[in-house]
Amino acid sequence: MTCRIITTSGDTMLKKFLVSFVVINILWTAYVLAANYVGNANTKKFHYPNCSSVREMNPNNRVEINSREEAIAQGYVPCKRCKP
């Protein structure tokens, strides 16, 4: 039987990872909430920023949209989950 002891450097690496993870989530949340709507360039659907479809969306397909009228003018259709 082996016993593994986490060293101080291991603790430091874990802390750095967790802090990085939290910072990335905060920045992503700020980005998403800055837009009134989020469009998917692939499906041409637009969503409220807190829609579960936005979390599942490929980041490369995300488009910031300022208004419902702008989304419709660009050919986007409303999401059937969040119904923006």
Residue pairs with C-beta under 8 A, 6 or more apart in sequence:
6 14
32 38
32 49
32 50
32 54
33 49
34 64
35 49
35 64
35 65
35 66
36 49
36 65
36 66
36 67
36 68
37 46
37 47
37 48
37 49
37 64
37 65
37 66
37 67
37 68
37 71
37 84
38 46
38 47
38 48
38 49
38 51
38 54
38 57
38 62
38 63
38 64
38 65
39 45
39 46
39 47
39 62
39 63
39 64
39 65
39 71
39 74
39 76
40 46
40 47
40 53
40 57
40 61
40 62
40 63
41 61
41 62
41 63
42 58
42 61
43 61
44 75
44 76
44 77
45 53
45 76
45 77
45 78
45 79
46 65
46 68
46 71
46 76
46 77
46 78
46 79
46 84
47 53
47 54
47 79
47 81
47 82
47 84
48 54
48 79
48 82
48 84
50 82
51 79
51 81
51 82
51 84
52 81
52 82
53 79
53 81
53 82
54 62
65 71
65 74
65 76
68 78
68 84
71 78
71 84
78 84
